[in-house]
Amino acid sequence: MLLTTNMFVKHVTLPFYILFAVSYEMNHTFCVLAATDEKPLILTPYIKNGKIAEARNLSKVDPEQFDGTQSYSGFFAVNQQHNSNLFFWFFPSQTDYPNAPLILWLDGGPGESNMMSIFGGIGPLHLTGDGYPKRGEYSFTKHHSVLYIDNPVGTGYSFTDKDGYVKNETIIGTELYEALQQFFQLFHETQNNDFYVYGISYGGKYAPSLSHTIHHKNKSAKEKINLKGMILANSWSDPLHQAMHSEYLYQIGLIDGNTKIKFREREYVLRNHINGKQWKAATEEYNKIILSYNDSLYKSVTGFVGFHNFLQQVLDLKEYNAIENYVNKSVREALHIGNTLPYCAFCENVFYALEDDMMQSVSFKVSELLDHYRVLIYTGQLDILVAYPMTVNFLRHLQFKGADEYASAIRRKWYVDNELAGYTKQVGTLTEVLVRNAGHSAAFDKPQWALDVITRFISNQTLS
């Protein structure tokens, strides 16, 4: 999810996540390196040598440190040339393992660690006021197995050499696919389970890219991944049709008519850059419009220093700071991280490597996937960055078999425990949902409702 910060000396925009957003202080440390020389647990050599049982045993995480929660963690090597390794943390279903559906969870950024989603929202764990982990009240892992991967390399605990930072979605899809191949060897009992890919915010590019890779690799693979669908949450997937804020900001009262004209002029320039495939220029223009902490048009006229929720000028970061402090200090040994690696809650190297990727679309991948798999796309009502009208504009430009039906679909109410949670359209393989009273991260703002919509989607139940 897009975030901005004044941390770095450069004219900076650091995207796509609310969790470390805009009020971090200049001396806040995004990457922390411990002093000893214990090495990370890279499982790939064990897997290649057929030592599956040993690898699995080594990857076990002590449940006593996490309120009795069973889990596994370690690293998969995905690019030998650049020493690229993806960190994973796997939580088997608490109630129905190994039969439960398997979900791969991908946070955004680019460069945002999964740790916030693991220790908050609908994650398996939460921190108490005293900083101790306990099982989450609305944990997604009660009835589903969830695999979290810090993606792409350089994010969170994942690491690579300086030349290994990925520059496009094709490489991201390829490296995630390689990690999954190793995962399914390590946990072969899940190979045939229903498999879903979840992407939030900038993960709205990662999830379609991986799913698209799986779709085409499955055609010739001996061991196929049983891909059933994809879940996109406040997803940044199609900048040409999503990066248009003028009308929305005007309608919610954050800008007036004169300022709307200024926004439209800048958005016209942005569209020209995108249509001309001038990717870096497009990213720079979007920074000037909304992303830059220092001097964006958005900040200068609204006074807002964030765009995660139009009811909140500044995000309360207490919970997020507590999670990051805990992850830095307390979990390295338990998660087999070693102490030679920095933990990058948000990795600027990952962001800058993907600068040309920022304004490119994956809508063609989403369109193709919709013709073969079920797709849920949900959006928080109060989000500014990837607002609901922008998501609808993205969906209306998709070219898939159900496009005409979607254009005329009836919107229905969605209730959770007799309370109005939002609205939905369900057409063929596409389910579109608006989550009421939620911002850029519905899983944090409305965890019970987010869990309900995802659970119903996976179990193929209607929302209305």
N, C-alpha and C positions, 0 to 999 in steps of 0.2 A: 504494500500500500504506500502511496506516495507520502513522503514526509519531507519537510524542509528543516534546515537547521543552520545556525550561524557558527557551527563548530569549526569549519575549515576556513583557511585564509582565502582560498579561491572564491570567486563568485560562484556560489554553490546552490544546487538544488539536489537534495537527496530524497529519491522517491520512495514510494508507494506504501508506506505503512504508518499508521497512526501511533504505534506503540512507543516510539521514542521521540515523538514528534517535535514540536517547535520550540519548546521552552527549556531544552537542555542547556546547561551552562557551559561556558567555554572550556572549563577544565574537566568536563565529563569524559571518561575513558570508554571508547567503544571497543577497543581491543586490549585484553589483559593477558599478560604472559607470566606464568609462574616460573620459579627459579630452578627447580630440579630438572633432571633429564630423563624422566620416565617417558617411554615412547607410546604413541597411540596404538590401539589394537587394530591392525589391518588384517582382515579375515580372508582376503583374496588368496594368498598363498596356501592357506589351509584348504580352501575350497578347490583350488586347482589340483592339489595333491590328493584329493579324495578324503581328507580328514574332516568330514562334515560333523561328526559327533564331537570331536575335539573343539572345532570352531564354535559350534553351538554352545557348548559348555563354557568356553571362554567368554562368550558374549553375554552370558547371564548377568543381570543386574540384581544386586542384593535387594530383595523386596522389603527388608526391614528398614531400609533407609527411605522408603517411599510408601509408607502406610500399608505395607503388605501387598503392594501392586507388583504383579509379575511383569517383567519386561526384559528386553535384550537390546544391546547397543554395540556399536563398533563402526568400522570403516570399510567401505568397498572401494578398491582401486578401479578407476574408470578410464584413466589415460596414463599409460606407463611413461610415455615420452615426456610428459610434463609433471609427473609425480602427482597426478590429480586424484584425490580421494574424497568420496562423499560420506559424511557422517549420517548414521541412521539411529533411530530409537524406535523400537517396535513394541507395541502393547497388544498382546493377544486379548481377544474378547474375554471379559470377566465371567461370562455366563454360557457361552456357546462356542468354545474353541475346541477343535479347529474348523468347525462348520460355518461359523459366522462369515458374512461378507467382509472382504478386505478392502480398506480404503487407504490410498496413498495421499497424504496431506502435504500440500506445497504452499508455503507462505510466499509473500511477494517481495517487494523492495524496489528494484532488484538489490539483493544483498541482505535481506532480513531473515534472521534466524527463526526457526520454528519454536524456540523455547517459550516465547510469549504465549503461543497457542497451546503448548503442552501444559503450562502452569496457569492457564486462565481460560475464560470462555467455556467452551464445551470440551476442554482438554481433560486428560485422565487425572490430573493433579491440580491442586490449588495450594497456595501458601497461607498458613495461619498468620494471625497478627504477630506471633512470635517468630515467624520465619521458618516454620516447619511444614513439610509437605503433607497433605492429606488428600484422600480421594475426592474428586470433584462431584458436586451434587448432580450436575447435568452432564456427566462424563459420556462422551461419544463411545468410549470403549466398553461400556457396560454390555452392549449387545453387538458391537462391531469390533473387528480387529483393525487397528490403525497403525500404519507405518509412517513415521515422520522422517523426512530427509532434508537436511540443510542444503539447499540448492540455490544457485549453482555453486561450483567449487569456489572456495573463498568465503562462503557464507557461514556464519556461526562457527562450528568446529570443523567444517569441511575445509580442506586445504589444497593448495597447488603451488607449483613454482611460479615465478613472476610472469612467465610467458604463457601460463596455462589458463588464465582467466578467459572465459568463453565470451564470444562476441555476437552470437546469434542464437536463435531458437532451435535451429537444426542441430547444433552441437549440444544444446541443453537436452533436447529429446533423445539424442544418441547416448549421452552419458547417463541419463536417468534410466534408459532402457538397459544399459549395461549393468547398472546397480540392481535393477529388478531381476535380471538373469541370475545374479549371484544370490539375491535374497531368496528366490524360489528354490535354489539348490540347498540353501541353508534351512529353509522351512518348507520342505517339499510337500508337506501335508496341506498347504494352502494353494498349491499350484492351480487346482481346478475350481477354486472358490470364485464366486462372483467378485469381480474386481472393479473398483471405481477410482477415478482420479479427481481429487478436490484441489481447486486452485482459488486463492483469495487475492484480490486486487491485482498486482502484477503477476501473481500466479495464474491469472486469467490468460496469460500467454503461455506459461509453463505447461499447464494442464492440457490445453489443446495440442501443443507441440509434442508432448509425450504420447498422448492418446493417438495422435495421427501416426507417430512412429510405430506404436504397437499395432495399429490397424494394418499397416503395410508389412511389417515384419511377420505378423501372424500368418500371412499367405504362404510363407515358405518355412516357417519355424517348426522344428520337431516338437518342441514343448511350447504350446501356445498359451498366451496370457488370456484368461477368460474375461476380457474387458466387456463390461455391461453398460457403463455409462460414465458421465462426467458431471461434476458439480462446480459451478463457477459462482463465487460470492463477490459482489461489488467489483466485478472483473474489468480490468483494463485490457481489452482485447482488440479494439478497432478504433484507434485514435482519430482517423478521418471523420468518423461519425460520432465519436464520444467527446472529443476535446473541444466542445462548443458550450461555453458557460454563460454567454451573455443573456440569453432569454431567461434561463433558470434563475440566475442571480437577480435579475430584474423582478421576476415573479415572486420571489421570496422576500423582496424588499431590501436586499443588501446593496443594490445600486439603483440609480435613477435612470431616466430615459437618456440623458446626455451621456452618462457614463456607458450605458449600453451601446451607444453608437461607437464609442472608443473601443470597447471590447470587440465589436463586430469588425471593425477595421483591422484589428490585430488578428482576429480569427481568419479573416480573408487571406492575410499574408501567410498564416499558418497552413491553411488548406493548399495554397499554391506551392508551398515547400513540400508538403506531403505528396501532392499529385506529381510534382517534379522529381520525386525520390531524392530530395535534398535533405537527408535524414538528420544530419548534425544541425543544419540551419533550422529545421523544424523543431528539434529539441530545444535549441536556444530560444526560439520564439515562444515556445510554450512556457519555458522558464520565465520569460519576461511577462507573460500574461498572468500566470497563476502560481508557478511552483517556487520561484526564488524567495527565500526568506528575506533577503536584503531589500529588493526593490521591485517586486512584482506589481503590476497594475492592480491586481486583486488586493494585495495587502495595503497598498497606498490609499485606496478608496474605501475599503471596508473597515480597516483597522483590525481585521482578524489575522491571527498568526497561525491559524490551522484551517483545515478544510474537511475535517472528519465529521463534523456535525454542525449544522447551521444554527443550532441553539447554544453552542458553546464557542466562545471566542478563543479560549485556551483549554487544552486538555489537562485533566487531572492525571498526573503521571505517577502517583504514589505506588499503585499496585505494580506498575511496569518497572519502576526503579527497584522495588523489592525483589521482583523476579530476577532481574539482571544481576543484582548483587548476590543473590543466592546461587545462581548458575555459575558465576565467576569463582566463588569461594568454596562451594560445598560439594560439587558433584563430579569433579574431574576423575577421581579414583573410582567412584562407583560406576561411571559410564565408560571407563577404559579409555579416557581421553589422553592420559599421560600429561606431562607438564612441559612439553616442548612446543606446544601449539598455542597461539593466541586465540581467545574467544572473541569473535567479531559479532556483536549484537547487530550492528549494521556495518557492512563492509563497503567503503567507498570505492575500493579497487574493482569490486564486482559491478558497481553502478557505472563507473566510467568506462569499463570494458564494453558495456551494453549501451553506451550512449547512442550509437547509430540504430540500435534495435528499438529504442524507446517509442518512436512514432510510427513504427511499422505495424501492420495489421496481421492478425491470424484468423480473420473472419472466414477465409476460404477453407481453413482447416475445420473450423466449427461447422460450416455448411456441409462439408463432406461427412463429418462425424454424425451429424443429425440424420443423415440418410441411413445410418447403420446402428446407432446407439441412442439410448435415452440421455437427455441432457437437462439438468436443472440449473436455472440461472436466477439467483435471488439478489435483491438489492435493498439496502436500508433506506427508509423513507427520508432520513435527515442528512444523508451524505451530500456533500458539495462536489467532491472530486470526481466521483463516478456516480452522478445523480441518476435517479430513476429514469427521467426523460431521455438521458443520454444512452442508457442501457437499452431502452425501447428503440431508439433510433438505430443503434447497432443491430438489434434483432430484426428490425424491419428491412434492413438491407441484406440480410442473409439470403442466400439462394439455395434452398433445400426443398424437398418434396412437399413439405407442409407449409410453405411460406404464405400461400394465398389463404389457407385456412387460418393461419395465425393472424393475418391482417384483419380478419372479420370475427375473430374469436370473442366470446362473451367473457367478461371479467366477473369472477365470483369471489365471495367472501370466504376467508379462511379463519377458523376458530381453533383455539387451544383451550381446553377446559372451560368452554362457554365464553371465553373472552376473545374479542375480535383481534386477531394477530396480524392480519394483512389481507392481501388480495392476490388472486392467482388466475392465470390463463393456462390451460392444459390442452395442447393440440398435438396429437400424434406422439412424436418422440420428445417434444419440447414442453417443459414446464417452466413458466415464468412467474416469479413471486415478488411482491413488494412486502417487506417486513416493517410494520408500523413502529414508530418511536425508536428506530435504530439508526445509527450513523454508518460510518464506513466499515465497521466491524460488528455485524449483527450478533455474531457468536459471543461477543463481550457484552454488548448492550442488552441483548435479549436472548440469553443462552437457552432458556426453556423453549422458546419459539424456534430458534435456529435448529436445536436438536430435533424438534418435532418435524419441521419441514424436510430435513435431510433424511430422517428415519422413515418418514412416510414415502419419500421419493424412492429410497433404496428398496423398500418393501412393496413398491408399486401400488400404493394406496392413493386414492384421490384426496385432495386437500379440501375441496368444497363440500 
